[in-house]
């Protein structure tokens, strides 16, 4: 007949070793999740900008430029 105390210690050690990777991997999984969410948001922004019509912005003249001063006075 197997020793009950030995079986209990064996099960305790088995489940302790089994739970160790789970305890260690929890912070790693949270970091992976936050990084994945950040990348998903970035790709969504890129896709929205890619589908948007191309617009070329005209530079606004600065007050310090000479031709702008000539127009004012």
N, C-alpha and C positions, 0 to 999 in steps of 0.2 A: 504494500500500500504506500503510495507516495506521501511524502511529508507535506502537510498542509502549509506549514510555515515556509518551506522551500518554494512551494508553488506560488504562494502569495508574494514572496520576495522577487521571484522570477517575473511574475506579472507586473509588479511595481517597476522593476528595472526596464522591462520591455516597453511599458507605456511611457515611462520617463524619457527613454531614448527616442521613442516615436514622437513625443510631443516637443522635443527640443527643436527639430527643424521647423515645426509650425510656429513656435514662439520666436525663433530667429527670423523667419521669413515674413512675419507680419509687418514689421517696419519697412522691409524691402518692398513688399507688395504695395504698401501705401505710397511709397516714393514712386514706384512704377506707375501706379494709377494717376498720381498727380502729374507726372511727366506726360503720360499718354493723353490726358485731358488737355494739357497745354498744347501738345502737337495737333490734336484734333481741332482745337479752336483756331490755331494758326493756319491749318490747311483749309478750314472753312472760309477764313478771311481771304486767303489767296484765291480760292475758287470764286468768291464773290467779286473780287477785284478783277479777276481774269475775264469774267462774263460781262463786266461793266463796259459801256462804250468808251472808246479811247478819246480822251479829251486832252488837248494841248493847251496848257495855261499860258496866257500872255504875261510877260513880265510887267509889273506895275512900275512906272517911272518913280525914281526916288526924288525927294525934294532937293537933294544935293547935286543932282545932275545939271550940267550947264543948260541944255536945251529946255529943261523945265523952268529954270530961272528966267530965260528969255521970254517964255510964254507968259509968265506972271508980270513981268515989268520991263 
